[in-house]
Each structure stands twice: as C-alpha cells, then as structure tokens.
Amino acid sequence: MSKVIRIGTRDSELALWQAKTVQNALEKTGHKTKLVPVKSTGDLNLDQPLYEMGITGIFTKTLDVAMIKGEVDIAVHSMKDVPTALPKGIVEGAVMKRASNKDILVHKGVKFLENGEGTIATGSLRRKAQWLHKYPDHKVVDLRGNVNTRMQKLDDNEWNGAIFAAAGLERIEIKPENFIDLNWMIPAPAQGAMLIVAMEDDEYCREALALLNHKESEICVHVEREFLKVLEGGCTAPIGALARIVDEHIHFHGALFSLDGKHKIDVEKSLPVAQVENLGKDCALEILNNGGKELMADIKSVLNN
C-alpha cells in the first residue's frame, strides 16, 4: 500500500518550517506527502492571555479535529504545546531530534538588569514567574502572537525586552544579535522538540513516522512530560523541566513556581538511563510532597477565578 501522507500544520511561518522539515524527512524515506495548513484558536485570538482562554491544547485542538475527521493524516506540533494526554485515537508517531531548549531575552540594552527597574514581555506564566523570582521589582506584560508578531510588538513598544524560545527564532532565522541566553531559566517541558502525531489505526503513517524518531530526544521529553502530567500543570502553570543524557546518565531538573515568582520548589536527580522509568513521576511526587500540592491548589484557584 502507498498513499500521499497529508501533513496537518498551523499556518504560521514557524509551524510551516516545522511541517516542511517533516515533509522533507518523509520524502527522503520514499514517502509522498502534501502540506495542509489550518488556523488554530490560539492563533486567531491574540488579545487574551492563553491561561484565560481555558482550553487545553489550544494550538493543537484544531489539528486534532482535522485528523479525527480524516482531513489530514498526521500533524506536526511544537511538543511543548501538546497536552500530556492526547485525544482518544491519536498517538505519538515520532519525536524529531531536539533543537535548543533554551529561553533567550531579546533586549534593547541590558543596563536595566543592574538598576532594578524594567519591563519584560512574555505570554508564558512559566517565564513570568521565573523572571519575577530573579527580578522581583520588574514588571512583566503579556505578549501574544507568532514569533514574527511578537518580535514586531517588541519593536513597537517601550519594553526593555521579551523572552523567546531560542529554537523558534533559530529555525526561521530571525534570531537577532541583541539577545542573551537565560541559562538560569528552566525551559518548558519538551521545549525545542517537535512531535508528529498520527491516528492509532493508521499503520501506514505510524510505520513511516517510526523512521524519523530520535530515541534520545524521545526519552528526555517523556520524562519532562511525565513530570508535568503528575503535577497536573497542563499548559498553564509555572512549571519548568529539563532532562539531559550525558555519559549514559539522565540528569533531570524540574521546578514549580508561584504565579508571582516568590515561591519555588525544585528537584534535581541523576540516574543511569536504564533506570529512567518513573523518573518524571517520582520527581513530581517529591515536589507535591514538599509543598507543591498546596501551591498547585493556589495557582488553580487564581487561574479559575
């Protein structure tokens, strides 16, 4: 059996770059493909912070529906946008080799970091909480839109800087010279990774995607997403997680922050890769038992009101 694999994607420049990367990889393995771009709810509503919209998987839901309806065969996502529980009938097909997991600050000069006052833009509760944890006297404003839109908004406003995922800017080659790596900021679970999903009963597409899977990246992002799932963070709570494999050992650092950044509960562990099972879960339980349960309840209370 042979068929044209219809690749569902959001229609932003970054999403299309990711989908074309998958398309090229599939065609190198001899498969025929076609791109099918669609607009998501998260792209259409740029006036409201994501956490206020109350939709799990706001950037993935439209593609999920298109897959279930049979309008596309597979979908390509930034993995950090994907809910930890996939819709019934949809499964992971492949995790592509991970790009940079770093957050960066695109700025208009860094002197403000020394004088105690500044305004930073980000639409992420995780980034906001970590920034306020380090710079409690700064102001953080909401920033929405695709990466091009956010870069333009930074130019148009009097903000000192805005926080971006390095991978997104690097992929579409708009990373400017005026940036600094935020090496102290714990990234979102699966940041920098691309996930391709398929229908569970579509054996042809699942076999095609299996050829693209990068095992080391898959192991790391699964630990991070298991950590997120057990903490019940969804896509909104200020949760950071990073797993790395070095010399056959997996090193994990995860943290939960209060919304205002004043409180931080974190955990670090290192284990042989062979013992990776339940690492994310165990680290999440450690945080929950160390005050995280109460902190998560506070976060949900504020976000649900």
N, C-alpha and C positions, 0 to 999 in steps of 0.2 A: 504493500500500500504506500502511496505517495500523495501528499496534498500540499497546498500552499498554506503555510502557517501564518495566520493573521495575528499581528502583534499589536495589542492594545496599549496605548500610551497617553498620558496627558499631553497637551499641545504646547507647553512652554518650551523655550529653547533648550533648557537643561534636560527636561524629560525626553524630548526628541533626540538629543545627543545620546542619552542612555539607551533608548529604544534602537537607534541606528547601530550602536555598539553591539547590542544583542543580535540584531539583524545580520550584521557582518560576520559575527561569530557563527551563527547558524548556517549561513550560506557557505562559509568555509568548510563546514562539515557535510555539504552537499544538499542542504535543505532549501526549498523555495519558500519565500516569505513575502509579506505585504504589511506595511505600516497602516494602522487605523487610529488616528489621533482623536481624542474626545476631551471635552472640558469638564473639570470636576467642580463640585460645590465650593471647595476650598479656593479654587482659582477665581470663581465668579464673585464671591463676597469678600472684598478686600477691606471693608470698613469696620469689621468686627473682629476682636481678638479670637484666635482659634478656640481657646478654652471656653469662651462664652457661647460658641456655636453648638456645643454639646453633642457632637456627632463623632462616634468612634470611627477612625479611619476615613476622615473627611476627604483625603486626597486619593483614597483607593476605592471608595464605595461605588463611584460611577463605573469604574472598570470592572469591579466585581459583578455588577448588574449586567454589563455588556457580555461578560464571559458566561454567566448563567443563562442569558438569553440566547447564546450561541452566535453573537455578533462578532466576537473575537475568540481566538483560540488560547492565547497566552497574554499575560500583562506584565509590564516591566515597571518596577517601583523603586524609589529610594527606600531602602529597607527600614530606615528609622521612622518612616511614615506609616508603616504597616502595623495594624493591631496585632497583639500577640496571639489572638485566637482568629484564625482565618474562617471565612464563611463556610458553611457546610457544602461539601462537594468541590472546594478549591484547595489545592495542596501546593507546597513549595516544589518548584521544579529544579531550580538551581540558584546558588549564591555565587555571583561573579567575584573574581579576585578583588579584595577590598582596596580602595584608594585611601588617601589620607583621612584619618579620623579626627583631625584637629579642628578646633574653632579658632578663627582669627579675628582680630579687630582691624577693620578698615577705618583709618583715622584722618584727621585734618591737623595733625601735630599732636605730640604726646606729652607736652608740658603739663597739661591738665591733670595727668595721673599723679603728679607730685604736689599740686596745690590744693587737693581735697575737694574740688568742685568740678562737676562735669555732667554732661547729658549724653547717654548712650541709648541707641535704638536696637530693639530686638523684639520679635514676636514670640520668643520662647520663654516659658516660665523657668526652665532649667537654667538657661543663660542668665536671665534676670536675677534669679536667686543667687547664683554663684558670683555674679558681678557685685551685687549688694553685700554679699558675705565678705568680699575683699575690699570693696569701696563703699562703705555704708552711707557716706554723705553724698553720693552721686544720685542723679535722677535717671530713671530708665523709662523710656517711652516705647509705645507699641509700634512695631514695624511689620507690615504685611506685604504680600505680593511675591512674584517670582524673583529670582536673583537680579535680573536686569532692572525690574521696577524698584526693588529695594536700594540698589546702587544709585538710581536716579533720585530717589527720595532723600538719600543721604546728601547728595549734591545740593538739593533744593532747600534743605533745612539747616538750621544753625546748630545742629548736633555736633558733638566732638567726634563721634564715631559710631559705627554699627558693627554688630557681630555676625559673622557668616561662617558656614562650614567651608573649610578650605577646598574640599573636593569639588563642590559645586562650581566655585569660581575658576578652579583649575581646568575642569572638564570643558567649559565653554570659553576658556582663555580670556577671562576678563578680570583676573586677579591683578589688582594694581600694585604699584611699588610701595605705596603708603599703607603698609599693614604690619602688624606684629603677631607672632604666634602666641596664643593663650595656652601655654604649656601647662598651666596650673588648673585649667578648666577641664573637668571630666566630661567627655562627649556624651551625646545621646546614645543609648543602646543601638548598635548596628550602624552608627554614623559612618558614612563613606562606603557602605556596602550597597550593592544592587541586588534585588530579589526578583526572580522571574517565577510567576505562578501559572499553574495550568489546572484544568479540570481533572479531578481524580480519576474519572473513567476514560480519559483521553490518553491511551497508552502510547500512541504515535508521538505526541508532543512531549510526554514525560520522558520517553527514551531519547528524544532529540535534545532535550534540555539537560539530561544527565551528563552529556558530553561536555557541557560548559561549566559544571560545578567545580568550585575551588574549595577543596576539603578543609584547609587550614582556616580560611575565612569563615566557612560554614560552622566549624567548631566554635570559634570565638564569638560570632554573633549569636549563636544559640545559647551560650552561657549568659550573655548580656540580656537577651530577651527573656530567658527563664527568670533571671533576677527581677526584671521589670514586671513580668507576669505575676510573680508571687507577691510583689509589693503592691499589686493592683494599681499600677500607675497609669495604664492606658497611654495616651499620647500627651497628657496634660500636666501631670505632677512633676515637680522639680527633681528628677531622678537622672543621675549620670552613671554610666557603667562602661568599663573598658577591659577587655580580655586580650592578652597578647601571648603568643607562643614563642618562647626563647629556649633553645637547647633542650627540646623535648619536655619543657615545663610550661604550664599555662599560668600566667600571672593575672590576677583579677583585682580591680579596684572599683568599688561601687559606692554611691552616696545618695542620701535623701536629704533635701534641704527644706526648710520652711519657706513659705512664699516670699517673706521679706528678707530672706537670706541670713537671718540672725542665728538660726539653729542648723547644725549639720551633724548627721550621723553617718559615719562611713565605715567601710570594712575593706581589708586587703588580705588576699590569700594567694598562695602559690602551691601548685600540686603538679605531679607528673601528668602528662596529657592522658595517659592510660586511666587515670582516676578522675577524669573530668565530669563523669556523670553526677548530677545533682549539685555541682559546684555553685551554679547560679541560685538555685533554690536555697541551699544552705546559707549562702551569704545574705540573701534576702531575709531569711528567718532570723539571722543574727541581728540584723538591723531592726526588724519588727520587735524583737525581744529586748532591744536596747533603747526603747522609747519611740521606735518608728510607728508602732500601732497607733499611739496617741497622736503623733504628728500627722500621719495619713488621715486620721479622722478630722483633725483641724483643717487640713487642706481641702478635703471633700466638703466640709461644712461651708467654708468660704466660697468655693467654686460653685456650689449648688444653690447659693442664695442670690 
